Amino acid sequence: MRHGDVTYFDASGRAIEPETVPLNANGREQASAAGREFATHDVRFDRVIVSGLPRTVETAQRVLAETGQKVDIEIWPEWQEIRGGRLAGLPPDEVESAFLRVFEGIVPEETRFLGGETIGELLDRVLPPVAKLRNDPSWDTALLVLHGGVNRALLSHAITAGGRAFFGHLAQATGCINALDVGDEPRDWVIRTINYSPPSPLFKDVRNTTMELLYAQYLRYKRD
């Protein structure tokens, strides 16, 4: 899953520290809706793993509350979101491109996310834990509650049957569910579902990407 919706700017337009931001009202409902979906289909989790950022922990807690399961939530900080730099350090004429082009198509590994971590550095960080989890035979079904950028990296890895790529155009709505099967070999991946959003499965009224929405919030903040 991706964590539920959050608000990165407060009512005054000031930026909130990404490492501390909680779910907003919409995000709480998205997380609970995902939990109800799992409960409806009697999906039981052997393990629940989150990145440790509050928005992932709260999402997992709400999912488990709806399913009635008591599973210890594990924190794997290697799966924290791709790390941006300081926007103030970017040349003004590059800010728009930094927001709107970073998740465009097949993203080169040298591309930096908002002046911070490169796509290659993200892959170096998030792919080894996949092998670690797969090498543990003690579980059958695991719930990972992570982030949009991290999920794109993991999904790209699965789509390329254990390869190293980053498909930025894979949509990851807040609170969405992805379903994947794995086998014994590194290439054994089956993608069942991507970006399933229980509140709005067909995304009828959605036309903007996550980064487009974030850029719009940033522009409002800059004007204020």
PyMOL commands that set and color helices and strands:
alter all, ss='L'
color gray80, all
select helices_A, chain A and resi 25-40+54-67+77-79+87-89+92-100+119-134+148-159+210-223
alter helices_A, ss='H'
color red, helices_A
select strands_A, chain A and resi 47-50+73-75+142-145+177-182+189-196
alter strands_A, ss='S'
color yellow, strands_A
deselect
rebuild
show_as cartoon
